[in-house]
Amino acid sequence: MSKPSGTTRRRFLQQSTLAGLATTLPAGSLFAASDAPPTLAVKDKAPLHSSAFFALPLGSVRPAGWLRRQLEIQASGLSGHLDETWADVGPNSGWLGGTGESWERGPYFLDGLIPLAWLLDDNRLKAKAQKYIDWILTHQASNGMIGPASNDDWWPRLVALKALTQYQEFTGDQRVIPLMDRYFRYQLAELPKRPLRDWGKFRWQDEALSVIWLYNRTGSAYLLDLARLLHQQGYDWQAQFANFQFKQKITAEYIKLNEGGGLKDLALSTHGVNNGQAIKTGVVWSQISGSDTDRKATAQMIAELDRYHGLPNGMFSCDEHLSGRDPSQGSELCTVVEYMFSLERALAITGDAAFADRLERLAYNALPGTLTDDMWAHQYNQEPNQVECSLHHKPWVSDGPESNLFGLEPNFGCCTANFHQGWPKFAAGLFLLSGDQASDKQDGLVAAAYAPCEVRTNIRGTAVHIAEETDYPFRAVVKLAINPSAPLAFPLQLRIPAWAAGATITVNGRPEPQPQPGSFARVERTWKAGDRVEINFPMQPRVSRWYNDSVAIERGPLVFSHGIGESWVKLRDRGMTADWQVYPTTPWNYAVKLDPQNIAGDVKVTEAEIGQTPFARKSAPVELRLKARKLPAWRAEDGAPDALPQSPVASTEPEEEIPLIPYASAKLRITAFPVLKS
């Protein structure tokens, strides 16, 4: 199990108990009595090309059940105390007017702290965020520039803008839009003289989102000129993936890392976080270009990354650069949360259910799989086949020996500042608005991803409240209680994952037509208070194929791993937390025995209660068991497994039955298994 530091364990247990009590309150208490009536969703203004779906105003969706507990654990962990124990975002931060770190870390922290604080209605966290916001809003330069004067890099401002847009939606603070307007006018005039460079050049699409956000609120035509200039100066990601050349593991020698090539185009174009952010480039630009080719580019990018660098946890390898399909390669935590954000935007713009399938795969596997259960420590890199977390140099492409330790800032501090956005943004976007750009006559709601939550919004002037009761992804049933303030006709679209063949939908106990996997099932009717929708997803175990014909075992959106015995050894104390190495205490080198055509007969499924810590190993809510044999020749070197043997393999070792638990519950794990010969 993952270990909190000794100095924080008692406080963490006390706060976890309070979190558990909070989830027993009546569902309606998720929205305070003082909450203002929900505002209307903002749609795309012409000449922008309309999104398929639109984000509901932030705060319209609130987490409930196990998801709320997960956010409360985050608030009790590093996210809620980082400024108290890490100087980079402490009181001397340049983003608070101090002389400390003045580049990306303050904005990164704010980008996740804001949605966490306001979704939980946590006044302590709101006050922490407000200090940053107030400094930014009251220290704009006369020419329009924002942020610390000690650097003029466009990149950290790009992240600060993401944070400001969220803050404005949650609070309605009238200072934000004028400040953004002044900044963008300044930037439009300045960019021809001082163009985008390195990180800003490769991440321009994230600023384009903020530009579009402001255009949809002001209609100022110059903003579209600014978006076109960002596109012109930014890296051409679509050209890279139209003729994808990076099909092998990228080495430090290839990108000339030791010769000063770290910020050259070759290194930056193969950098994992850049690729995670770039995945949304085509769909974002399609809102301005109207090009169908642009809109399809995101799916093409994902397909290429999967083909040459895909891993069973839904990620592509990047430690720190693209590194092939071997499941012993890692993925950076920053890439996980940025990939999630890209998918959230791509889903809204295109309406493609496949993006939500991938989003859930990351949210329910890769994200919690790289954090300790109490969220007081994280890894820089996680591996699907991770048999040791220690000070070793293998198998990283360009990272250091601390890369898969659990700690405060292993390897590099960017993930320490940036991981906070993952859970809150996922929770805030569980439901979307459907409709037409120019009209609200067909407005409806979309269940885009599934987790316990509540929705409070307006459709054509009528307040609508939806309570989603579910233990998904650990369980198969999702129940929706639909409560409009008056009878109201609108379409409700329910995502049916591609893996969910045979899913059923009932409305008030009556079956709906059989939904199509990989699509949105549309239920259109006049809804009345008390209406009930129930979705039942079949969750039989299934097999997916990976590197060297290995297999991963999946059930619903969860990927399962063989959890290796863990011995946690403290490396050093780090203020309120600590850095940990994790060593294996049980064998891990198994090949599995199964018939991919009849996996249901080979895998036993046991469900258990979902504990207060949803992804904890000690209380894993689902366990699978299957037959396996050890492979003595498959060993580890320098803490990393040798390359997976090509399946099928032979073994004369005794047959055993081994348990599998959710990927995120096992911090040491084997996820991609060799398959035994029949």
C-alpha positions as CSV (number, residue, x, y, z in Angstrom):
1,M,0.0,0.0,0.0
2,S,1.1,3.6,-0.4
3,K,2.4,5.3,2.7
4,P,1.8,8.9,3.9
5,S,4.7,10.5,5.8
6,G,4.6,10.0,9.5
7,T,4.2,13.7,10.2
8,T,0.9,13.8,8.3
9,R,-0.7,10.4,8.8
10,R,-2.8,11.2,11.9
11,R,-4.1,14.4,10.3
12,F,-4.8,12.5,7.0
13,L,-6.8,9.8,8.8
14,Q,-8.9,12.4,10.6
15,Q,-9.6,14.3,7.4
16,S,-10.5,11.0,5.6
17,T,-13.1,10.3,8.3
18,L,-14.6,13.7,7.9
19,A,-14.7,13.1,4.1
20,G,-16.6,9.9,4.7
21,L,-19.2,11.7,6.9
22,A,-19.6,14.4,4.2
23,T,-20.7,11.8,1.6
24,T,-23.6,10.7,3.8
25,L,-25.3,14.1,3.6
26,P,-28.5,14.5,1.5
27,A,-27.7,14.7,-2.2
28,G,-29.1,18.2,-2.5
29,S,-26.4,19.5,-0.1
30,L,-23.8,19.3,-2.8
31,F,-25.2,22.7,-3.9
32,A,-25.3,25.2,-1.1
33,A,-28.5,27.0,-0.5
34,S,-26.7,30.3,-1.3
35,D,-25.7,29.1,-4.8
36,A,-27.0,31.5,-7.4
37,P,-29.3,30.1,-10.2
38,P,-27.1,28.4,-12.8
39,T,-26.0,30.6,-15.6
40,L,-26.4,29.6,-19.3
41,A,-23.8,27.7,-21.2
42,V,-21.7,29.9,-23.6
43,K,-21.9,28.7,-27.2
44,D,-19.6,29.4,-30.1
45,K,-20.1,32.8,-31.8
46,A,-20.0,33.0,-35.6
47,P,-17.8,32.9,-37.6
48,L,-16.4,30.1,-35.3
49,H,-17.5,26.7,-36.4
50,S,-19.7,25.2,-33.7
51,S,-18.7,22.5,-31.3
52,A,-20.8,19.4,-31.2
53,F,-21.3,19.9,-27.4
54,F,-20.7,22.8,-25.1
55,A,-19.2,22.9,-21.6
56,L,-21.6,23.7,-18.9
57,P,-20.6,26.7,-16.7
58,L,-18.1,25.5,-14.2
59,G,-19.8,24.6,-11.0
60,S,-22.8,23.1,-12.8
61,V,-21.5,19.6,-12.1
62,R,-20.5,18.6,-8.6
63,P,-18.8,15.3,-7.6
64,A,-20.6,12.9,-5.3
65,G,-20.0,9.5,-3.7
66,W,-16.6,8.0,-4.3
67,L,-15.5,10.8,-6.7
68,R,-16.1,13.4,-4.1
69,R,-14.1,11.4,-1.6
70,Q,-11.3,11.3,-4.1
71,L,-11.3,15.1,-4.4
72,E,-11.4,15.4,-0.6
73,I,-8.4,13.1,-0.4
74,Q,-6.6,15.4,-2.9
75,A,-7.6,18.5,-0.8
76,S,-6.2,16.8,2.3
77,G,-3.0,15.9,0.6
78,L,-0.4,17.8,-1.4
79,S,-2.9,19.8,-3.4
80,G,-4.3,21.4,-0.2
81,H,-0.9,22.0,1.4
82,L,1.7,22.4,-1.4
83,D,2.2,26.0,-0.7
84,E,3.0,25.2,2.9
85,T,5.7,22.7,2.2
86,W,7.2,23.6,-1.2
87,A,8.9,26.9,-1.7
88,D,8.2,27.0,-5.5
89,V,4.6,27.9,-4.8
90,G,5.1,29.3,-1.3
91,P,4.7,33.0,-0.2
92,N,7.8,34.1,-2.1
93,S,6.5,32.9,-5.5
94,G,7.0,35.4,-8.2
95,W,3.3,35.0,-9.0
96,L,2.6,36.5,-5.5
97,G,5.0,39.3,-6.0
98,G,8.0,37.6,-4.4
99,T,11.5,36.8,-5.7
100,G,11.1,33.0,-5.9
101,E,10.1,30.8,-8.8
102,S,8.5,33.0,-11.4
103,W,8.0,30.7,-14.4
104,E,5.4,27.9,-14.8
105,R,4.9,26.5,-11.3
106,G,2.6,29.1,-9.8
107,P,0.2,29.0,-12.8
108,Y,0.4,25.2,-12.9
109,F,-0.6,25.0,-9.3
110,L,-3.4,27.5,-9.8
111,D,-4.8,25.7,-12.8
112,G,-5.7,22.7,-10.6
113,L,-6.3,24.4,-7.3
114,I,-9.1,26.6,-8.6
115,P,-11.4,23.8,-9.8
116,L,-10.6,21.7,-6.7
117,A,-11.4,24.6,-4.3
118,W,-14.6,25.6,-5.9
119,L,-16.0,22.1,-6.7
120,L,-15.5,21.3,-3.0
121,D,-16.7,24.8,-1.9
122,D,-13.6,24.7,0.4
123,N,-13.0,28.2,1.8
124,R,-9.4,27.4,2.9
125,L,-8.4,26.4,-0.6
126,K,-10.3,29.3,-2.2
127,A,-8.3,31.7,0.0
128,K,-5.1,30.1,-1.2
129,A,-6.1,30.5,-4.9
130,Q,-7.4,34.0,-4.3
131,K,-4.0,35.3,-3.3
132,Y,-2.6,34.4,-6.7
133,I,-5.6,35.6,-8.6
134,D,-5.7,39.0,-6.8
135,W,-2.0,39.6,-7.4
136,I,-2.3,38.8,-11.1
137,L,-5.4,41.0,-11.5
138,T,-3.9,44.0,-9.6
139,H,-0.4,43.9,-11.1
140,Q,-1.1,44.1,-14.8
141,A,1.6,46.3,-16.5
142,S,0.5,49.5,-18.3
143,N,1.2,47.8,-21.7
144,G,-1.1,44.9,-20.8
145,M,1.6,42.3,-19.8
146,I,0.7,40.0,-16.9
147,G,2.8,38.0,-14.5
148,P,6.2,38.5,-12.9
149,A,8.4,41.1,-14.6
150,S,11.5,39.0,-14.2
151,N,10.7,37.1,-17.4
152,D,8.7,37.8,-20.6
153,D,8.2,34.2,-21.7
154,W,4.8,33.6,-23.3
155,W,4.5,30.1,-22.0
156,P,3.7,30.5,-18.3
157,R,1.1,33.3,-19.2
158,L,-0.6,30.7,-21.3
159,V,-1.2,28.5,-18.2
160,A,-2.2,31.6,-16.1
161,L,-4.9,32.3,-18.7
162,K,-6.3,28.8,-18.4
163,A,-6.6,29.4,-14.6
164,L,-8.2,32.8,-15.1
165,T,-10.9,31.5,-17.4
166,Q,-11.9,28.9,-14.8
167,Y,-11.9,31.4,-11.9
168,Q,-14.1,33.8,-13.9
169,E,-16.7,31.0,-14.6
170,F,-16.8,29.9,-11.0
171,T,-17.0,33.4,-9.5
172,G,-18.1,35.9,-12.2
173,D,-15.3,38.2,-11.1
174,Q,-15.7,41.2,-13.5
175,R,-12.0,42.0,-13.4
176,V,-11.0,39.0,-15.5
177,I,-12.3,39.8,-18.9
178,P,-10.9,43.3,-19.1
179,L,-7.5,42.1,-18.0
180,M,-7.5,39.3,-20.6
181,D,-8.6,41.8,-23.3
182,R,-5.8,44.2,-22.5
183,Y,-3.2,41.3,-22.4
184,F,-4.4,39.8,-25.8
185,R,-4.3,43.2,-27.5
186,Y,-0.7,43.7,-26.2
187,Q,0.3,40.2,-27.3
188,L,-1.2,40.7,-30.8
189,A,1.0,43.8,-31.3
190,E,4.0,42.2,-29.7
191,L,4.1,38.7,-31.3
192,P,5.4,39.9,-34.7
193,K,8.5,41.4,-32.9
194,R,8.8,38.6,-30.3
195,P,7.3,35.4,-31.6
196,L,6.5,32.2,-29.8
197,R,9.5,30.1,-28.9
198,D,10.3,26.7,-27.4
199,W,7.5,25.7,-25.0
200,G,5.0,28.3,-26.1
201,K,5.6,27.5,-29.7
202,F,4.8,23.8,-29.1
203,R,1.8,24.5,-26.8
204,W,0.1,27.4,-28.7
205,Q,-3.1,25.5,-28.9
206,D,-3.8,25.9,-25.2
207,E,-3.7,29.7,-25.6
208,A,-6.0,29.4,-28.6
209,L,-8.6,27.9,-26.3
210,S,-8.4,30.9,-24.0
211,V,-8.6,33.3,-27.0
212,I,-11.7,31.4,-28.2
213,W,-13.2,31.5,-24.7
214,L,-12.8,35.3,-24.6
215,Y,-14.2,35.7,-28.2
216,N,-17.3,33.8,-27.2
217,R,-17.9,36.4,-24.5
218,T,-16.9,39.6,-26.2
219,G,-17.1,39.0,-30.0
220,S,-14.0,41.2,-30.5
221,A,-12.8,40.4,-34.0
222,Y,-9.1,41.0,-33.2
223,L,-9.1,37.9,-31.1
224,L,-9.5,35.7,-34.3
225,D,-6.5,37.6,-35.8
226,L,-4.6,36.7,-32.7
227,A,-5.6,33.0,-33.0
228,R,-4.4,33.0,-36.6
229,L,-1.1,34.5,-35.6
230,L,-0.6,31.8,-32.8
231,H,-1.4,29.1,-35.4
232,Q,1.1,30.7,-37.8
233,Q,3.9,30.9,-35.3
234,G,3.1,27.7,-33.5
235,Y,4.6,24.3,-34.3
236,D,2.7,22.4,-37.1
237,W,1.7,19.3,-35.2
238,Q,-0.7,18.1,-37.9
239,A,2.2,18.0,-40.4
240,Q,4.2,15.9,-38.0
241,F,1.5,13.3,-37.7
242,A,0.5,13.3,-41.3
243,N,3.9,11.8,-42.0
244,F,4.8,10.4,-38.6
245,Q,8.5,9.6,-38.4
246,F,9.1,8.9,-34.8
247,K,8.3,5.2,-34.8
248,Q,11.0,3.9,-32.6
249,K,12.3,4.6,-29.1
250,I,13.8,8.1,-29.1
251,T,17.2,8.2,-27.6
252,A,19.0,11.0,-25.9
253,E,21.7,10.7,-28.6
254,Y,19.1,11.0,-31.3
255,I,17.8,14.3,-30.0
256,K,21.4,15.5,-29.1
257,L,20.3,16.1,-25.5
258,N,23.9,16.2,-24.2
259,E,24.9,18.6,-26.9
260,G,22.4,21.3,-25.9
261,G,19.5,20.1,-28.1
262,G,16.9,19.9,-25.3
263,L,15.0,23.0,-26.6
264,K,15.5,22.3,-30.3
265,D,12.5,21.3,-32.4
266,L,13.5,17.7,-32.6
267,A,13.5,17.3,-28.8
268,L,10.4,19.3,-28.3
269,S,8.4,17.6,-31.0
270,T,9.1,14.2,-29.4
271,H,8.6,15.4,-25.8
272,G,5.8,13.6,-24.1
273,V,4.0,16.5,-22.4
274,N,4.1,18.5,-25.7
275,N,2.4,15.6,-27.5
276,G,-0.2,15.2,-24.7
277,Q,-1.1,18.9,-25.1
278,A,-0.9,18.8,-28.9
279,I,-3.5,16.0,-29.2
280,K,-6.2,18.7,-29.2
281,T,-4.5,20.9,-31.8
282,G,-6.5,19.9,-34.8
283,V,-9.9,20.1,-33.2
284,V,-9.2,23.4,-31.6
285,W,-8.0,24.9,-34.9
286,S,-11.0,23.4,-36.7
287,Q,-13.2,25.9,-34.9
288,I,-11.6,28.6,-36.9
289,S,-10.7,26.8,-40.1
290,G,-13.9,24.8,-40.4
291,S,-11.8,22.1,-42.0
292,D,-12.9,18.5,-41.6
293,T,-9.3,17.4,-42.0
294,D,-8.4,19.5,-39.0
295,R,-11.3,18.0,-37.0
296,K,-10.1,14.5,-37.7
297,A,-6.5,15.2,-36.9
298,T,-6.9,14.4,-33.2
299,A,-8.0,10.9,-33.8
300,Q,-5.2,10.4,-36.3
301,M,-2.6,11.6,-33.7
302,I,-3.9,9.2,-31.1
303,A,-3.8,6.3,-33.5
304,E,-0.2,7.0,-34.4
305,L,0.9,7.4,-30.8
306,D,-0.9,4.1,-30.0
307,R,0.6,2.3,-32.9
308,Y,4.2,3.1,-32.1
309,H,4.2,4.1,-28.4
310,G,0.9,2.8,-26.9
311,L,0.7,1.2,-23.4
312,P,-2.1,-0.8,-21.7
313,N,-3.0,2.0,-19.2
314,G,-4.2,4.2,-22.1
315,M,-1.0,6.3,-22.2
316,F,1.8,6.5,-24.7
317,S,5.3,6.1,-23.4
318,C,7.2,9.3,-22.7
319,D,10.1,9.2,-20.2
320,E,10.7,12.0,-21.1
321,H,10.5,11.5,-24.8
322,L,8.6,9.0,-26.9
323,S,10.0,5.6,-26.0
324,G,8.2,2.7,-27.8
325,R,5.7,0.1,-26.7
326,D,7.6,-1.9,-24.1
327,P,5.4,-1.8,-21.0
328,S,8.5,-1.2,-18.8
329,Q,8.8,2.2,-20.3
330,G,7.2,5.1,-18.4
331,S,4.8,8.0,-18.9
332,E,5.2,11.3,-17.2
333,L,2.4,12.4,-14.9
334,C,2.2,15.9,-16.5
335,T,1.4,14.0,-19.8
336,V,-1.4,12.1,-18.1
337,V,-3.3,15.2,-16.9
338,E,-2.6,17.2,-20.1
339,Y,-3.7,14.3,-22.3
340,M,-6.9,14.2,-20.2
341,F,-7.5,17.9,-20.7
342,S,-6.9,17.5,-24.5
343,L,-9.5,14.7,-24.6
344,E,-12.0,16.7,-22.7
345,R,-11.8,19.5,-25.2
346,A,-11.7,17.1,-28.2
347,L,-14.8,15.4,-26.9
348,A,-16.8,18.6,-26.6
349,I,-15.8,19.9,-30.0
350,T,-16.3,16.7,-32.0
351,G,-18.9,14.8,-30.1
352,D,-16.8,11.6,-30.7
353,A,-17.5,9.1,-28.0
354,A,-14.1,7.4,-28.5
355,F,-12.4,10.4,-26.8
356,A,-14.5,9.9,-23.7
357,D,-13.6,6.2,-23.7
358,R,-9.9,7.1,-23.6
359,L,-10.5,9.8,-21.1
360,E,-12.1,7.3,-18.6
361,R,-9.2,4.9,-19.3
362,L,-6.7,7.5,-18.2
363,A,-8.8,8.9,-15.3
364,Y,-9.5,5.4,-13.8
365,N,-6.1,3.9,-14.4
366,A,-3.1,6.1,-15.3
367,L,-4.0,9.1,-13.1
368,P,-4.5,7.3,-9.7
369,G,-1.9,4.7,-10.6
370,T,0.9,7.3,-10.3
371,L,-0.2,8.8,-7.0
372,T,-0.1,7.4,-3.4
373,D,-3.5,6.5,-2.0
374,D,-3.4,9.6,0.2
375,M,-2.1,11.9,-2.6
376,W,0.8,13.1,-0.5
377,A,3.3,11.8,-3.0
378,H,3.5,11.1,-6.7
379,Q,5.8,9.6,-9.4
380,Y,7.3,11.5,-12.3
381,N,7.1,8.3,-14.4
382,Q,4.8,5.3,-14.1
383,E,5.2,2.0,-15.8
384,P,2.5,-0.6,-16.7
385,N,5.1,-3.3,-15.8
386,Q,6.6,-1.7,-12.7
387,V,8.5,-4.1,-10.5
388,E,10.6,-1.7,-8.4
389,C,10.6,2.0,-7.6
390,S,14.2,2.9,-6.7
391,L,17.2,4.9,-7.7
392,H,18.0,3.3,-11.0
393,H,18.8,4.6,-14.5
394,K,16.9,2.1,-16.6
395,P,14.8,2.2,-18.6
396,W,14.4,6.0,-19.1
397,V,15.1,7.7,-22.4
398,S,16.2,11.0,-20.9
399,D,15.1,11.1,-17.2
400,G,17.1,10.6,-14.1
401,P,17.3,7.9,-11.4
402,E,14.5,9.3,-9.2
403,S,11.9,9.1,-12.0
404,N,9.6,6.5,-10.6
405,L,10.1,7.2,-6.8
406,F,7.0,8.4,-5.0
407,G,7.7,11.8,-3.4
408,L,7.4,15.5,-3.4
409,E,9.3,16.4,-6.6
410,P,11.0,13.2,-8.0
411,N,13.2,14.0,-11.0
412,F,11.7,17.4,-11.8
413,G,9.1,19.6,-10.1
414,C,6.7,20.3,-13.0
415,C,4.4,17.4,-12.1
416,T,4.4,18.5,-8.5
417,A,2.8,21.8,-9.7
418,N,0.7,20.4,-12.5
419,F,-0.9,17.1,-11.4
420,H,-3.7,18.9,-9.4
421,Q,-5.8,19.6,-12.5
422,G,-6.5,15.9,-13.3
423,W,-9.4,14.9,-11.0
424,P,-11.2,18.3,-10.7
425,K,-11.4,19.0,-14.4
426,F,-12.6,15.4,-15.0
427,A,-15.3,15.9,-12.4
428,A,-16.4,19.3,-13.7
429,G,-16.9,17.9,-17.3
430,L,-18.9,14.7,-16.6
431,F,-22.0,16.3,-18.3
432,L,-22.1,18.6,-21.3
433,L,-24.7,20.6,-23.2
434,S,-25.9,19.5,-26.6
435,G,-27.5,21.9,-29.1
436,D,-27.2,24.2,-32.0
437,Q,-24.8,27.1,-32.1
438,A,-27.5,29.6,-33.1
439,S,-30.5,28.3,-31.2
440,D,-31.5,26.8,-27.8
441,K,-34.5,25.0,-29.2
442,Q,-32.8,21.6,-29.3
443,D,-30.6,22.1,-26.2
444,G,-30.2,18.9,-24.1
445,L,-27.7,17.2,-21.8
446,V,-25.0,14.7,-22.5
447,A,-23.7,12.2,-20.0
448,A,-20.2,12.2,-21.4
449,A,-18.3,10.2,-18.7
450,Y,-19.7,8.3,-15.8
451,A,-19.0,8.8,-12.1
452,P,-21.3,9.8,-9.1
453,C,-22.2,13.4,-9.4
454,E,-25.0,16.0,-9.5
455,V,-25.9,18.5,-12.2
456,R,-27.7,21.8,-11.8
457,T,-28.3,23.8,-14.9
458,N,-30.8,25.7,-17.1
459,I,-32.4,24.5,-20.3
460,R,-34.6,27.2,-22.1
461,G,-35.2,29.0,-18.8
462,T,-36.2,25.9,-16.8
463,A,-34.0,24.7,-14.0
464,V,-32.9,21.0,-14.3
465,H,-31.4,18.9,-11.6
466,I,-29.9,15.5,-12.2
467,A,-28.4,13.2,-9.6
468,E,-26.2,10.4,-10.9
469,E,-25.9,7.5,-8.4
470,T,-23.3,4.9,-9.4
471,D,-20.2,3.0,-8.3
472,Y,-18.9,3.0,-11.9
473,P,-16.2,2.1,-12.9
474,F,-16.2,-0.6,-10.3
475,R,-19.8,-1.5,-10.9
476,A,-22.0,-1.9,-13.9
477,V,-25.1,0.2,-13.1
478,V,-25.6,3.9,-13.5
479,K,-28.8,5.5,-12.2
480,L,-30.0,9.0,-13.1
481,A,-32.7,10.9,-11.3
482,I,-34.1,13.6,-13.6
483,N,-35.8,16.5,-11.9
484,P,-36.8,19.6,-14.0
485,S,-38.6,22.3,-12.1
486,A,-41.4,22.0,-14.6
487,P,-42.1,19.4,-17.3
488,L,-39.6,20.0,-20.1
489,A,-38.8,18.3,-23.4
490,F,-35.1,17.9,-24.2
491,P,-32.8,15.1,-25.5
492,L,-30.7,13.3,-23.0
493,Q,-27.6,11.7,-24.7
494,L,-26.0,8.7,-22.9
495,R,-22.5,7.6,-23.9
496,I,-22.2,3.9,-24.6
497,P,-18.5,2.9,-24.5
498,A,-17.1,0.9,-27.4
499,W,-16.5,-2.1,-25.0
500,A,-20.2,-2.1,-23.8
501,A,-21.9,-4.4,-26.4
502,G,-25.2,-5.5,-24.9
503,A,-25.7,-2.4,-22.7
504,T,-29.3,-1.7,-21.7
505,I,-31.2,1.5,-20.9
506,T,-34.5,1.8,-19.1
507,V,-36.6,4.9,-18.5
508,N,-39.0,4.6,-15.5
509,G,-38.5,0.8,-15.8
510,R,-39.4,0.6,-19.5
511,P,-36.6,-0.6,-21.9
512,E,-35.3,1.8,-24.5
513,P,-34.0,0.5,-27.9
514,Q,-30.7,-1.4,-27.8
515,P,-28.0,1.2,-27.8
516,Q,-25.0,1.0,-30.2
517,P,-21.5,0.7,-28.6
518,G,-19.2,3.5,-29.3
519,S,-21.9,6.1,-29.7
520,F,-24.3,8.3,-27.8
521,A,-27.8,6.9,-27.2
522,R,-30.4,9.6,-27.5
523,V,-33.4,9.5,-25.2
524,E,-35.9,12.3,-26.2
525,R,-39.0,12.9,-24.2
526,T,-40.8,15.4,-22.0
527,W,-39.1,14.9,-18.7
528,K,-40.9,15.3,-15.4
529,A,-39.7,15.5,-11.8
530,G,-39.1,12.0,-10.5
531,D,-38.2,10.4,-13.9
532,R,-35.6,7.7,-13.6
533,V,-33.0,6.4,-16.1
534,E,-31.0,3.3,-15.5
535,I,-28.0,2.1,-17.7
536,N,-26.6,-1.3,-17.2
537,F,-23.2,-2.0,-18.7
538,P,-22.0,-5.5,-19.2
539,M,-18.6,-5.9,-17.5
540,Q,-17.3,-9.2,-18.6
541,P,-13.5,-9.5,-18.5
542,R,-11.9,-9.1,-21.9
543,V,-8.4,-9.2,-23.4
544,S,-6.4,-6.6,-25.3
545,R,-3.1,-7.3,-27.2
546,W,0.1,-5.4,-26.7
547,Y,3.9,-5.5,-27.1
548,N,5.3,-8.9,-28.3
549,D,1.7,-10.3,-28.4
550,S,1.3,-9.9,-24.6
551,V,-2.1,-9.4,-23.1
552,A,-3.8,-7.1,-20.7
553,I,-7.0,-8.0,-18.8
554,E,-9.7,-5.4,-18.7
555,R,-13.2,-5.1,-17.3
556,G,-15.3,-2.0,-18.1
557,P,-12.9,1.0,-18.2
558,L,-10.6,-0.6,-15.7
559,V,-7.3,-2.3,-16.6
560,F,-6.2,-5.0,-14.2
561,S,-2.7,-5.8,-12.9
562,H,-1.0,-8.5,-10.8
563,G,-0.2,-6.6,-7.6
564,I,3.4,-7.4,-6.5
565,G,4.1,-7.3,-2.7
566,E,5.4,-3.9,-1.7
567,S,8.0,-2.9,0.8
568,W,8.0,0.9,1.2
569,V,11.4,2.4,2.3
570,K,11.6,6.1,3.2
571,L,14.4,7.7,1.3
572,R,14.2,11.1,3.0
573,D,11.7,13.4,4.7
574,R,10.5,16.3,2.5
575,G,8.7,18.8,4.8
576,M,5.1,17.6,5.3
577,T,5.7,14.6,3.1
578,A,8.5,12.2,2.2
579,D,10.2,10.5,-0.7
580,W,9.8,6.7,-0.9
581,Q,11.4,3.8,-2.7
582,V,9.3,0.6,-3.2
583,Y,10.8,-2.8,-3.4
584,P,9.1,-6.1,-4.5
585,T,8.4,-8.8,-1.8
586,T,6.7,-11.4,-4.0
587,P,7.4,-12.9,-7.5
588,W,6.2,-11.0,-10.5
589,N,7.4,-12.9,-13.6
590,Y,4.2,-14.8,-14.6
591,A,2.8,-15.9,-17.9
592,V,-1.0,-16.3,-17.9
593,K,-3.0,-19.2,-19.1
594,L,-6.2,-18.2,-21.0
595,D,-8.2,-18.6,-24.1
596,P,-8.7,-15.2,-25.6
597,Q,-11.8,-16.4,-27.3
598,N,-13.3,-17.7,-24.0
599,I,-11.9,-15.4,-21.3
600,A,-15.0,-15.5,-19.2
601,G,-14.3,-19.2,-18.5
602,D,-10.7,-18.5,-17.5
603,V,-11.2,-15.4,-15.2
604,K,-13.0,-15.4,-11.9
605,V,-14.5,-12.0,-10.7
606,T,-15.1,-11.0,-7.1
607,E,-16.6,-7.7,-6.1
608,A,-16.0,-6.1,-2.6
609,E,-17.1,-3.0,-0.9
610,I,-15.7,0.3,-2.2
611,G,-13.6,1.7,0.7
612,Q,-13.1,5.3,1.8
613,T,-10.0,5.4,-0.4
614,P,-11.4,4.1,-3.8
615,F,-8.2,2.9,-5.4
616,A,-6.4,1.6,-2.3
617,R,-4.8,-1.8,-2.6
618,K,-6.0,-3.0,0.9
619,S,-9.6,-2.5,-0.1
620,A,-9.6,-3.2,-3.9
621,P,-13.3,-3.1,-4.9
622,V,-12.8,-5.7,-7.7
623,E,-10.5,-8.7,-7.9
624,L,-9.9,-11.1,-10.8
625,R,-8.2,-14.5,-10.6
626,L,-6.7,-16.5,-13.4
627,K,-4.2,-19.4,-13.9
628,A,-0.5,-18.6,-14.5
629,R,3.0,-20.1,-14.4
630,K,6.3,-18.4,-13.5
631,L,8.8,-17.7,-16.2
632,P,12.2,-18.0,-14.5
633,A,14.1,-16.6,-17.5
634,W,12.2,-13.3,-17.4
635,R,14.1,-11.2,-15.0
636,A,14.8,-7.6,-14.0
637,E,17.9,-5.6,-14.4
638,D,18.6,-2.3,-12.6
639,G,15.0,-2.3,-11.3
640,A,13.3,-2.8,-14.7
641,P,12.0,-6.0,-16.3
642,D,13.7,-7.3,-19.3
643,A,11.8,-7.0,-22.5
644,L,8.6,-9.1,-22.6
645,P,9.2,-12.5,-24.0
646,Q,7.4,-13.0,-27.4
647,S,4.1,-14.9,-26.8
648,P,3.3,-17.7,-26.7
649,V,5.8,-19.0,-24.2
650,A,6.4,-22.3,-22.5
651,S,7.0,-22.9,-18.8
652,T,7.4,-26.1,-16.7
653,E,6.7,-24.3,-13.4
654,P,3.7,-25.4,-11.3
655,E,0.4,-23.8,-12.3
656,E,-0.9,-21.2,-9.8
657,E,-3.9,-19.0,-9.5
658,I,-2.9,-15.4,-9.2
659,P,-5.0,-12.3,-8.3
660,L,-5.4,-9.2,-10.4
661,I,-6.6,-5.9,-9.0
662,P,-7.3,-2.5,-10.6
663,Y,-4.1,-1.0,-12.2
664,A,-4.2,2.0,-9.9
665,S,-4.5,-0.1,-6.7
666,A,-1.1,-1.8,-7.4
667,K,1.9,0.5,-7.2
668,L,4.2,-2.4,-8.1
669,R,2.5,-4.4,-10.9
670,I,2.6,-6.5,-14.0
671,T,-0.1,-5.3,-16.5
672,A,1.1,-6.8,-19.8
673,F,1.5,-10.6,-19.5
674,P,3.2,-13.1,-21.7
675,V,0.7,-15.9,-22.7
676,L,1.4,-19.5,-22.2
677,K,1.3,-22.0,-25.1
678,S,-1.9,-24.1,-25.1
